[in-house]
Amino acid sequence: MIIDAHHHLWDPADRPYPWMDDSVAPIRRRFDVDDLRTATQGTDVTRTIVVQAVHDPGETAWLLAQPAPVAGVVGWVDLTAPDVADRLATIAHPRLVGIRHQAQDEPDPEWLARPDVVRGARALATAGIVFDLLIRAREHAAALALVDAVPEASFVLDHAGKPTIEHGDLGWRERMRDLAARPNVVCKVSGLLTEAGPDWQHQPVARYAREAVETFGPDRSMFGSDWPVSTLATDYVDVLRTTQEALSGLTPAERDAVFRGTAERVYLAGASSQT
């Protein structure tokens, strides 16, 4: 059994997705659970975590209504709102397992370290909800400041910190070590093929996947497909196969942690599924 800890569903006809410019034209259409089931057919993926893709509470409500294999939702709430705790209570749901804000798109690289965001992260911790970190190198220092300011919170680093694989990323290992030194952070081995660019098959994607797991350890690492963004590089089965091959040196127990156990513990311990 495999848990896909990071994928998306969306319908641009329902709401605008500002990042969907012409560079992602092939995925600028509706992707729903039927598409997901087709993509995962023939794999061992049985449960998934769907992740927000726009700062819109309406999208979160839509994601929470999705049927199996969706087992958990990483949604969105305005973490800077003075009444963030009340807003979290309003959207409380057994399958709301996390909150994400696309900090990489904020004009201010220090957005995550702002006092109002720190207050919002504390509200997430009180509610027992994980905070997904979508960051690049630019936001790294602010992410560290946030994690250190809220040690009681649980954080998930999306896409292994988005290394610039295509161009090389000399500072990536150090950034990963910084975050791995914080015990309340776990890492998603996800999005690496798209970060590697169109020539990903000739890039060291496997090495980045292995080093991410080596740095955090299998019990703090989890697989995510990043589908359908990943289809800009290749199909779902190829993403899964490439990740499995990259991590083939792990023991069976370690592979089970990366492909199931960590996601189950971090996201789904208290979640209930919907058919």
ChimeraX commands (.cxc) that place a marker at each C-alpha (Angstrom):
marker #1 position 0.00,0.00,0.00 radius 0.5
marker #1 position 1.27,3.47,-0.94 radius 0.5
marker #1 position 0.07,6.86,0.28 radius 0.5
marker #1 position 0.64,9.71,-2.14 radius 0.5
marker #1 position 1.29,12.58,0.27 radius 0.5
marker #1 position 1.12,15.39,-2.28 radius 0.5
marker #1 position -1.09,15.92,-5.30 radius 0.5
marker #1 position -3.62,18.47,-6.49 radius 0.5
marker #1 position -7.13,18.67,-7.88 radius 0.5
marker #1 position -8.56,21.82,-9.43 radius 0.5
marker #1 position -11.00,23.36,-11.84 radius 0.5
marker #1 position -9.92,26.72,-13.31 radius 0.5
marker #1 position -13.52,27.27,-14.41 radius 0.5
marker #1 position -14.53,27.50,-10.73 radius 0.5
marker #1 position -11.88,29.99,-9.57 radius 0.5
marker #1 position -8.76,31.68,-10.96 radius 0.5
marker #1 position -5.34,30.17,-10.36 radius 0.5
marker #1 position -2.96,33.12,-10.86 radius 0.5
marker #1 position 0.10,30.93,-11.41 radius 0.5
marker #1 position -1.51,29.08,-14.33 radius 0.5
marker #1 position 0.08,31.05,-17.15 radius 0.5
marker #1 position 0.92,29.82,-20.64 radius 0.5
marker #1 position 3.98,27.96,-19.35 radius 0.5
marker #1 position 1.64,25.40,-17.76 radius 0.5
marker #1 position -1.01,25.40,-20.49 radius 0.5
marker #1 position -1.25,21.56,-20.65 radius 0.5
marker #1 position -2.52,21.42,-17.05 radius 0.5
marker #1 position -4.75,24.50,-17.22 radius 0.5
marker #1 position -7.92,22.41,-17.13 radius 0.5
marker #1 position -10.07,20.51,-14.65 radius 0.5
marker #1 position -8.43,17.62,-12.83 radius 0.5
marker #1 position -10.81,15.67,-10.59 radius 0.5
marker #1 position -10.86,12.38,-8.71 radius 0.5
marker #1 position -11.81,10.44,-11.82 radius 0.5
marker #1 position -8.61,11.71,-13.45 radius 0.5
marker #1 position -6.67,10.77,-10.32 radius 0.5
marker #1 position -8.07,7.25,-10.31 radius 0.5
marker #1 position -7.13,6.85,-13.95 radius 0.5
marker #1 position -3.61,8.15,-13.30 radius 0.5
marker #1 position -3.01,5.79,-10.37 radius 0.5
marker #1 position -4.57,2.74,-12.00 radius 0.5
marker #1 position -2.26,-0.25,-11.83 radius 0.5
marker #1 position -0.20,1.20,-8.95 radius 0.5
marker #1 position -0.28,0.39,-5.24 radius 0.5
marker #1 position -1.51,3.89,-4.35 radius 0.5
marker #1 position -4.61,3.45,-2.18 radius 0.5
marker #1 position -4.84,6.76,-0.27 radius 0.5
marker #1 position -3.79,10.31,-1.07 radius 0.5
marker #1 position -3.30,13.75,0.43 radius 0.5
marker #1 position -4.64,16.53,-1.79 radius 0.5
marker #1 position -2.97,19.94,-1.39 radius 0.5
marker #1 position -4.29,23.44,-2.03 radius 0.5
marker #1 position -3.14,25.30,-5.11 radius 0.5
marker #1 position -4.67,28.74,-4.55 radius 0.5
marker #1 position -5.34,31.07,-1.62 radius 0.5
marker #1 position -9.08,30.54,-1.64 radius 0.5
marker #1 position -11.18,28.99,1.16 radius 0.5
marker #1 position -13.66,27.91,-1.51 radius 0.5
marker #1 position -11.09,25.56,-2.97 radius 0.5
marker #1 position -10.49,24.05,0.48 radius 0.5
marker #1 position -14.22,23.37,0.89 radius 0.5
marker #1 position -14.28,21.72,-2.55 radius 0.5
marker #1 position -11.27,19.55,-1.73 radius 0.5
marker #1 position -12.84,18.42,1.54 radius 0.5
marker #1 position -15.83,17.13,-0.43 radius 0.5
marker #1 position -13.71,14.88,-2.67 radius 0.5
marker #1 position -14.17,11.10,-2.41 radius 0.5
marker #1 position -11.61,8.30,-2.12 radius 0.5
marker #1 position -8.77,7.82,-2.68 radius 0.5
marker #1 position -8.48,11.28,-1.10 radius 0.5
marker #1 position -7.95,10.65,2.60 radius 0.5
marker #1 position -6.66,14.02,3.78 radius 0.5
marker #1 position -6.66,17.66,2.69 radius 0.5
marker #1 position -3.99,20.31,3.09 radius 0.5
marker #1 position -6.11,23.39,2.65 radius 0.5
marker #1 position -5.74,27.14,3.04 radius 0.5
marker #1 position -6.71,29.73,5.60 radius 0.5
marker #1 position -5.52,33.31,6.00 radius 0.5
marker #1 position -2.86,32.80,8.65 radius 0.5
marker #1 position -2.45,36.56,9.06 radius 0.5
marker #1 position -6.08,37.12,10.05 radius 0.5
marker #1 position -6.55,38.25,13.67 radius 0.5
marker #1 position -9.36,35.67,14.00 radius 0.5
marker #1 position -7.41,32.82,12.42 radius 0.5
marker #1 position -8.36,30.44,15.25 radius 0.5
marker #1 position -12.05,31.11,14.61 radius 0.5
marker #1 position -11.55,30.60,10.88 radius 0.5
marker #1 position -9.88,27.26,11.53 radius 0.5
marker #1 position -12.81,26.26,13.71 radius 0.5
marker #1 position -15.19,27.17,10.89 radius 0.5
marker #1 position -13.48,24.86,8.41 radius 0.5
marker #1 position -12.68,22.10,10.92 radius 0.5
marker #1 position -13.17,18.69,9.34 radius 0.5
marker #1 position -11.83,15.21,10.16 radius 0.5
marker #1 position -9.97,15.21,6.85 radius 0.5
marker #1 position -8.48,18.69,7.15 radius 0.5
marker #1 position -4.96,17.57,8.07 radius 0.5
marker #1 position -2.87,20.56,7.06 radius 0.5
marker #1 position -2.70,24.16,5.90 radius 0.5
marker #1 position -0.42,25.59,3.24 radius 0.5
marker #1 position 0.35,29.09,2.04 radius 0.5
marker #1 position 2.36,29.58,-1.15 radius 0.5
marker #1 position 5.09,31.56,0.57 radius 0.5
marker #1 position 7.34,31.21,-2.48 radius 0.5
marker #1 position 4.96,33.58,-4.31 radius 0.5
marker #1 position 4.90,36.28,-1.63 radius 0.5
marker #1 position 6.79,39.47,-2.61 radius 0.5
marker #1 position 8.31,39.56,0.88 radius 0.5
marker #1 position 10.90,36.79,1.34 radius 0.5
marker #1 position 10.48,37.20,5.11 radius 0.5
marker #1 position 6.73,36.58,5.01 radius 0.5
marker #1 position 6.91,33.35,7.00 radius 0.5
marker #1 position 8.74,35.10,9.85 radius 0.5
marker #1 position 6.17,37.88,10.25 radius 0.5
marker #1 position 4.62,38.07,13.73 radius 0.5
marker #1 position 1.10,37.58,12.38 radius 0.5
marker #1 position 2.16,34.44,10.49 radius 0.5
marker #1 position 3.88,33.10,13.60 radius 0.5
marker #1 position 0.64,33.70,15.49 radius 0.5
marker #1 position -1.22,31.81,12.78 radius 0.5
marker #1 position 1.21,28.89,13.00 radius 0.5
marker #1 position 0.60,28.73,16.75 radius 0.5
marker #1 position -3.12,28.49,16.04 radius 0.5
marker #1 position -2.43,25.56,13.71 radius 0.5
marker #1 position -0.41,23.84,16.42 radius 0.5
marker #1 position -3.21,24.33,18.93 radius 0.5
marker #1 position -5.67,22.82,16.46 radius 0.5
marker #1 position -3.34,19.87,15.77 radius 0.5
marker #1 position -2.98,20.81,12.09 radius 0.5
marker #1 position 0.25,20.51,10.11 radius 0.5
marker #1 position 1.82,23.50,8.33 radius 0.5
marker #1 position 3.14,22.68,4.83 radius 0.5
marker #1 position 6.11,24.83,3.80 radius 0.5
marker #1 position 6.31,25.70,0.10 radius 0.5
marker #1 position 9.65,27.46,-0.11 radius 0.5
marker #1 position 12.72,27.91,-2.25 radius 0.5
marker #1 position 16.16,29.11,-1.19 radius 0.5
marker #1 position 14.85,32.71,-0.97 radius 0.5
marker #1 position 12.45,31.86,1.87 radius 0.5
marker #1 position 14.76,29.48,3.74 radius 0.5
marker #1 position 15.85,31.85,6.52 radius 0.5
marker #1 position 12.28,32.92,7.24 radius 0.5
marker #1 position 11.13,29.29,7.33 radius 0.5
marker #1 position 13.82,28.46,9.89 radius 0.5
marker #1 position 12.77,31.45,11.99 radius 0.5
marker #1 position 9.15,30.28,11.90 radius 0.5
marker #1 position 9.98,26.68,12.80 radius 0.5
marker #1 position 12.14,27.85,15.70 radius 0.5
marker #1 position 9.46,30.28,16.90 radius 0.5
marker #1 position 6.78,27.57,17.01 radius 0.5
marker #1 position 8.52,24.37,18.17 radius 0.5
marker #1 position 5.19,22.87,19.19 radius 0.5
marker #1 position 3.96,22.89,15.58 radius 0.5
marker #1 position 4.50,20.18,12.96 radius 0.5
marker #1 position 5.93,21.32,9.61 radius 0.5
marker #1 position 6.21,19.51,6.29 radius 0.5
marker #1 position 8.75,20.70,3.74 radius 0.5
marker #1 position 7.20,20.39,0.29 radius 0.5
marker #1 position 9.23,19.19,-2.71 radius 0.5
marker #1 position 12.44,18.76,-0.71 radius 0.5
marker #1 position 12.82,22.53,-0.59 radius 0.5
marker #1 position 12.57,22.88,-4.39 radius 0.5
marker #1 position 16.23,22.53,-5.38 radius 0.5
marker #1 position 17.23,24.01,-8.72 radius 0.5
marker #1 position 18.33,20.63,-10.07 radius 0.5
marker #1 position 18.45,21.79,-13.67 radius 0.5
marker #1 position 21.08,24.42,-12.87 radius 0.5
marker #1 position 22.70,22.81,-9.86 radius 0.5
marker #1 position 22.04,23.97,-6.30 radius 0.5
marker #1 position 25.20,24.26,-4.26 radius 0.5
marker #1 position 23.41,25.46,-1.14 radius 0.5
marker #1 position 20.66,22.84,-1.13 radius 0.5
marker #1 position 22.38,20.28,1.11 radius 0.5
marker #1 position 23.10,22.87,3.76 radius 0.5
marker #1 position 19.51,24.13,3.66 radius 0.5
marker #1 position 18.23,20.57,4.03 radius 0.5
marker #1 position 20.55,19.96,6.98 radius 0.5
marker #1 position 19.29,23.16,8.62 radius 0.5
marker #1 position 15.69,21.99,8.42 radius 0.5
marker #1 position 16.42,18.36,9.29 radius 0.5
marker #1 position 18.10,19.57,12.50 radius 0.5
marker #1 position 14.63,20.72,13.60 radius 0.5
marker #1 position 12.80,17.59,14.84 radius 0.5
marker #1 position 9.38,19.08,14.10 radius 0.5
marker #1 position 10.04,19.16,10.32 radius 0.5
marker #1 position 9.52,16.28,7.88 radius 0.5
marker #1 position 10.27,16.24,4.16 radius 0.5
marker #1 position 8.28,15.37,1.05 radius 0.5
marker #1 position 10.23,13.63,-1.70 radius 0.5
marker #1 position 8.09,15.22,-4.37 radius 0.5
marker #1 position 8.21,17.59,-7.32 radius 0.5
marker #1 position 11.81,16.74,-8.18 radius 0.5
marker #1 position 11.20,15.75,-11.80 radius 0.5
marker #1 position 9.55,19.06,-12.63 radius 0.5
marker #1 position 12.25,20.97,-10.72 radius 0.5
marker #1 position 14.82,19.18,-12.91 radius 0.5
marker #1 position 13.24,20.61,-16.06 radius 0.5
marker #1 position 12.27,19.09,-19.39 radius 0.5
marker #1 position 15.58,17.21,-19.58 radius 0.5
marker #1 position 14.93,15.55,-16.20 radius 0.5
marker #1 position 15.96,12.10,-17.44 radius 0.5
marker #1 position 19.51,13.41,-17.83 radius 0.5
marker #1 position 19.56,15.20,-14.46 radius 0.5
marker #1 position 20.58,13.73,-11.06 radius 0.5
marker #1 position 17.00,13.44,-9.82 radius 0.5
marker #1 position 17.66,10.11,-8.11 radius 0.5
marker #1 position 20.58,11.54,-6.16 radius 0.5
marker #1 position 18.47,14.41,-4.86 radius 0.5
marker #1 position 15.75,11.97,-3.78 radius 0.5
marker #1 position 18.26,9.75,-1.99 radius 0.5
marker #1 position 19.99,12.65,-0.29 radius 0.5
marker #1 position 16.68,14.07,0.91 radius 0.5
marker #1 position 15.84,10.78,2.60 radius 0.5
marker #1 position 19.37,10.36,3.94 radius 0.5
marker #1 position 19.25,13.84,5.46 radius 0.5
marker #1 position 15.86,13.54,7.15 radius 0.5
marker #1 position 15.76,9.76,7.60 radius 0.5
marker #1 position 13.01,7.49,6.25 radius 0.5
marker #1 position 10.79,8.09,9.29 radius 0.5
marker #1 position 10.75,11.81,8.45 radius 0.5
marker #1 position 10.38,11.47,4.67 radius 0.5
marker #1 position 7.33,10.81,2.52 radius 0.5
marker #1 position 6.57,10.28,-1.15 radius 0.5
marker #1 position 4.44,12.72,-3.10 radius 0.5
marker #1 position 3.66,12.65,-6.82 radius 0.5
marker #1 position 2.90,16.37,-7.25 radius 0.5
marker #1 position 0.38,15.23,-9.87 radius 0.5
marker #1 position -0.89,16.79,-12.13 radius 0.5
marker #1 position 1.95,19.34,-12.10 radius 0.5
marker #1 position 4.24,16.34,-12.58 radius 0.5
marker #1 position 2.59,15.59,-15.92 radius 0.5
marker #1 position 4.54,18.53,-17.32 radius 0.5
marker #1 position 7.50,16.14,-17.09 radius 0.5
marker #1 position 5.99,12.66,-17.40 radius 0.5
marker #1 position 3.05,10.50,-16.34 radius 0.5
marker #1 position 2.09,9.41,-12.82 radius 0.5
marker #1 position 3.42,5.87,-13.13 radius 0.5
marker #1 position 6.81,7.16,-14.28 radius 0.5
marker #1 position 7.07,9.54,-11.31 radius 0.5
marker #1 position 6.30,6.72,-8.89 radius 0.5
marker #1 position 8.65,4.28,-10.62 radius 0.5
marker #1 position 11.49,6.81,-10.76 radius 0.5
marker #1 position 11.16,7.54,-7.04 radius 0.5
marker #1 position 10.98,3.85,-6.14 radius 0.5
marker #1 position 14.08,3.10,-8.19 radius 0.5
marker #1 position 15.95,6.02,-6.63 radius 0.5
marker #1 position 15.19,4.64,-3.16 radius 0.5
marker #1 position 15.66,0.97,-3.97 radius 0.5
marker #1 position 18.65,0.81,-1.62 radius 0.5
marker #1 position 16.44,1.30,1.43 radius 0.5
marker #1 position 15.39,-1.66,3.55 radius 0.5
marker #1 position 11.77,-2.85,3.21 radius 0.5
marker #1 position 10.89,-1.14,6.49 radius 0.5
marker #1 position 12.51,2.10,5.36 radius 0.5
marker #1 position 10.70,2.02,2.01 radius 0.5
marker #1 position 7.42,1.41,3.82 radius 0.5
marker #1 position 8.06,4.50,5.96 radius 0.5
marker #1 position 8.70,6.72,2.93 radius 0.5
marker #1 position 5.84,5.39,0.82 radius 0.5
marker #1 position 3.26,4.94,3.60 radius 0.5
marker #1 position 4.19,5.15,7.25 radius 0.5
marker #1 position 5.42,8.73,7.57 radius 0.5
marker #1 position 2.42,10.18,5.74 radius 0.5
marker #1 position 0.07,8.02,7.79 radius 0.5
marker #1 position 1.61,9.19,11.06 radius 0.5
marker #1 position 2.00,12.87,10.17 radius 0.5
marker #1 position -1.24,13.44,8.27 radius 0.5
marker #1 position -3.73,10.63,8.79 radius 0.5
marker #1 position -3.49,9.56,12.43 radius 0.5
marker #1 position -6.77,11.32,13.17 radius 0.5
marker #1 position -8.28,11.59,9.69 radius 0.5
marker #1 position -11.31,9.69,8.45 radius 0.5
marker #1 position -11.78,8.66,4.83 radius 0.5
marker #1 position -14.77,9.30,2.62 radius 0.5
marker #1 position -15.98,7.04,-0.16 radius 0.5
marker link #1:1,2 radius 0.2
marker link #1:2,3 radius 0.2
marker link #1:3,4 radius 0.2
marker link #1:4,5 radius 0.2
marker link #1:5,6 radius 0.2
marker link #1:6,7 radius 0.2
marker link #1:7,8 radius 0.2
marker link #1:8,9 radius 0.2
marker link #1:9,10 radius 0.2
marker link #1:10,11 radius 0.2
marker link #1:11,12 radius 0.2
marker link #1:12,13 radius 0.2
marker link #1:13,14 radius 0.2
marker link #1:14,15 radius 0.2
marker link #1:15,16 radius 0.2
marker link #1:16,17 radius 0.2
marker link #1:17,18 radius 0.2
marker link #1:18,19 radius 0.2
marker link #1:19,20 radius 0.2
marker link #1:20,21 radius 0.2
marker link #1:21,22 radius 0.2
marker link #1:22,23 radius 0.2
marker link #1:23,24 radius 0.2
marker link #1:24,25 radius 0.2
marker link #1:25,26 radius 0.2
marker link #1:26,27 radius 0.2
marker link #1:27,28 radius 0.2
marker link #1:28,29 radius 0.2
marker link #1:29,30 radius 0.2
marker link #1:30,31 radius 0.2
marker link #1:31,32 radius 0.2
marker link #1:32,33 radius 0.2
marker link #1:33,34 radius 0.2
marker link #1:34,35 radius 0.2
marker link #1:35,36 radius 0.2
marker link #1:36,37 radius 0.2
marker link #1:37,38 radius 0.2
marker link #1:38,39 radius 0.2
marker link #1:39,40 radius 0.2
marker link #1:40,41 radius 0.2
marker link #1:41,42 radius 0.2
marker link #1:42,43 radius 0.2
marker link #1:43,44 radius 0.2
marker link #1:44,45 radius 0.2
marker link #1:45,46 radius 0.2
marker link #1:46,47 radius 0.2
marker link #1:47,48 radius 0.2
marker link #1:48,49 radius 0.2
marker link #1:49,50 radius 0.2
marker link #1:50,51 radius 0.2
marker link #1:51,52 radius 0.2
marker link #1:52,53 radius 0.2
marker link #1:53,54 radius 0.2
marker link #1:54,55 radius 0.2
marker link #1:55,56 radius 0.2
marker link #1:56,57 radius 0.2
marker link #1:57,58 radius 0.2
marker link #1:58,59 radius 0.2
marker link #1:59,60 radius 0.2
marker link #1:60,61 radius 0.2
marker link #1:61,62 radius 0.2
marker link #1:62,63 radius 0.2
marker link #1:63,64 radius 0.2
marker link #1:64,65 radius 0.2
marker link #1:65,66 radius 0.2
marker link #1:66,67 radius 0.2
marker link #1:67,68 radius 0.2
marker link #1:68,69 radius 0.2
marker link #1:69,70 radius 0.2
marker link #1:70,71 radius 0.2
marker link #1:71,72 radius 0.2
marker link #1:72,73 radius 0.2
marker link #1:73,74 radius 0.2
marker link #1:74,75 radius 0.2
marker link #1:75,76 radius 0.2
marker link #1:76,77 radius 0.2
marker link #1:77,78 radius 0.2
marker link #1:78,79 radius 0.2
marker link #1:79,80 radius 0.2
marker link #1:80,81 radius 0.2
marker link #1:81,82 radius 0.2
marker link #1:82,83 radius 0.2
marker link #1:83,84 radius 0.2
marker link #1:84,85 radius 0.2
marker link #1:85,86 radius 0.2
marker link #1:86,87 radius 0.2
marker link #1:87,88 radius 0.2
marker link #1:88,89 radius 0.2
marker link #1:89,90 radius 0.2
marker link #1:90,91 radius 0.2
marker link #1:91,92 radius 0.2
marker link #1:92,93 radius 0.2
marker link #1:93,94 radius 0.2
marker link #1:94,95 radius 0.2
marker link #1:95,96 radius 0.2
marker link #1:96,97 radius 0.2
marker link #1:97,98 radius 0.2
marker link #1:98,99 radius 0.2
marker link #1:99,100 radius 0.2
marker link #1:100,101 radius 0.2
marker link #1:101,102 radius 0.2
marker link #1:102,103 radius 0.2
marker link #1:103,104 radius 0.2
marker link #1:104,105 radius 0.2
marker link #1:105,106 radius 0.2
marker link #1:106,107 radius 0.2
marker link #1:107,108 radius 0.2
marker link #1:108,109 radius 0.2
marker link #1:109,110 radius 0.2
marker link #1:110,111 radius 0.2
marker link #1:111,112 radius 0.2
marker link #1:112,113 radius 0.2
marker link #1:113,114 radius 0.2
marker link #1:114,115 radius 0.2
marker link #1:115,116 radius 0.2
marker link #1:116,117 radius 0.2
marker link #1:117,118 radius 0.2
marker link #1:118,119 radius 0.2
marker link #1:119,120 radius 0.2
marker link #1:120,121 radius 0.2
marker link #1:121,122 radius 0.2
marker link #1:122,123 radius 0.2
marker link #1:123,124 radius 0.2
marker link #1:124,125 radius 0.2
marker link #1:125,126 radius 0.2
marker link #1:126,127 radius 0.2
marker link #1:127,128 radius 0.2
marker link #1:128,129 radius 0.2
marker link #1:129,130 radius 0.2
marker link #1:130,131 radius 0.2
marker link #1:131,132 radius 0.2
marker link #1:132,133 radius 0.2
marker link #1:133,134 radius 0.2
marker link #1:134,135 radius 0.2
marker link #1:135,136 radius 0.2
marker link #1:136,137 radius 0.2
marker link #1:137,138 radius 0.2
marker link #1:138,139 radius 0.2
marker link #1:139,140 radius 0.2
marker link #1:140,141 radius 0.2
marker link #1:141,142 radius 0.2
marker link #1:142,143 radius 0.2
marker link #1:143,144 radius 0.2
marker link #1:144,145 radius 0.2
marker link #1:145,146 radius 0.2
marker link #1:146,147 radius 0.2
marker link #1:147,148 radius 0.2
marker link #1:148,149 radius 0.2
marker link #1:149,150 radius 0.2
marker link #1:150,151 radius 0.2
marker link #1:151,152 radius 0.2
marker link #1:152,153 radius 0.2
marker link #1:153,154 radius 0.2
marker link #1:154,155 radius 0.2
marker link #1:155,156 radius 0.2
marker link #1:156,157 radius 0.2
marker link #1:157,158 radius 0.2
marker link #1:158,159 radius 0.2
marker link #1:159,160 radius 0.2
marker link #1:160,161 radius 0.2
marker link #1:161,162 radius 0.2
marker link #1:162,163 radius 0.2
marker link #1:163,164 radius 0.2
marker link #1:164,165 radius 0.2
marker link #1:165,166 radius 0.2
marker link #1:166,167 radius 0.2
marker link #1:167,168 radius 0.2
marker link #1:168,169 radius 0.2
marker link #1:169,170 radius 0.2
marker link #1:170,171 radius 0.2
marker link #1:171,172 radius 0.2
marker link #1:172,173 radius 0.2
marker link #1:173,174 radius 0.2
marker link #1:174,175 radius 0.2
marker link #1:175,176 radius 0.2
marker link #1:176,177 radius 0.2
marker link #1:177,178 radius 0.2
marker link #1:178,179 radius 0.2
marker link #1:179,180 radius 0.2
marker link #1:180,181 radius 0.2
marker link #1:181,182 radius 0.2
marker link #1:182,183 radius 0.2
marker link #1:183,184 radius 0.2
marker link #1:184,185 radius 0.2
marker link #1:185,186 radius 0.2
marker link #1:186,187 radius 0.2
marker link #1:187,188 radius 0.2
marker link #1:188,189 radius 0.2
marker link #1:189,190 radius 0.2
marker link #1:190,191 radius 0.2
marker link #1:191,192 radius 0.2
marker link #1:192,193 radius 0.2
marker link #1:193,194 radius 0.2
marker link #1:194,195 radius 0.2
marker link #1:195,196 radius 0.2
marker link #1:196,197 radius 0.2
marker link #1:197,198 radius 0.2
marker link #1:198,199 radius 0.2
marker link #1:199,200 radius 0.2
marker link #1:200,201 radius 0.2
marker link #1:201,202 radius 0.2
marker link #1:202,203 radius 0.2
marker link #1:203,204 radius 0.2
marker link #1:204,205 radius 0.2
marker link #1:205,206 radius 0.2
marker link #1:206,207 radius 0.2
marker link #1:207,208 radius 0.2
marker link #1:208,209 radius 0.2
marker link #1:209,210 radius 0.2
marker link #1:210,211 radius 0.2
marker link #1:211,212 radius 0.2
marker link #1:212,213 radius 0.2
marker link #1:213,214 radius 0.2
marker link #1:214,215 radius 0.2
marker link #1:215,216 radius 0.2
marker link #1:216,217 radius 0.2
marker link #1:217,218 radius 0.2
marker link #1:218,219 radius 0.2
marker link #1:219,220 radius 0.2
marker link #1:220,221 radius 0.2
marker link #1:221,222 radius 0.2
marker link #1:222,223 radius 0.2
marker link #1:223,224 radius 0.2
marker link #1:224,225 radius 0.2
marker link #1:225,226 radius 0.2
marker link #1:226,227 radius 0.2
marker link #1:227,228 radius 0.2
marker link #1:228,229 radius 0.2
marker link #1:229,230 radius 0.2
marker link #1:230,231 radius 0.2
marker link #1:231,232 radius 0.2
marker link #1:232,233 radius 0.2
marker link #1:233,234 radius 0.2
marker link #1:234,235 radius 0.2
marker link #1:235,236 radius 0.2
marker link #1:236,237 radius 0.2
marker link #1:237,238 radius 0.2
marker link #1:238,239 radius 0.2
marker link #1:239,240 radius 0.2
marker link #1:240,241 radius 0.2
marker link #1:241,242 radius 0.2
marker link #1:242,243 radius 0.2
marker link #1:243,244 radius 0.2
marker link #1:244,245 radius 0.2
marker link #1:245,246 radius 0.2
marker link #1:246,247 radius 0.2
marker link #1:247,248 radius 0.2
marker link #1:248,249 radius 0.2
marker link #1:249,250 radius 0.2
marker link #1:250,251 radius 0.2
marker link #1:251,252 radius 0.2
marker link #1:252,253 radius 0.2
marker link #1:253,254 radius 0.2
marker link #1:254,255 radius 0.2
marker link #1:255,256 radius 0.2
marker link #1:256,257 radius 0.2
marker link #1:257,258 radius 0.2
marker link #1:258,259 radius 0.2
marker link #1:259,260 radius 0.2
marker link #1:260,261 radius 0.2
marker link #1:261,262 radius 0.2
marker link #1:262,263 radius 0.2
marker link #1:263,264 radius 0.2
marker link #1:264,265 radius 0.2
marker link #1:265,266 radius 0.2
marker link #1:266,267 radius 0.2
marker link #1:267,268 radius 0.2
marker link #1:268,269 radius 0.2
marker link #1:269,270 radius 0.2
marker link #1:270,271 radius 0.2
marker link #1:271,272 radius 0.2
marker link #1:272,273 radius 0.2
marker link #1:273,274 radius 0.2
marker link #1:274,275 radius 0.2
view
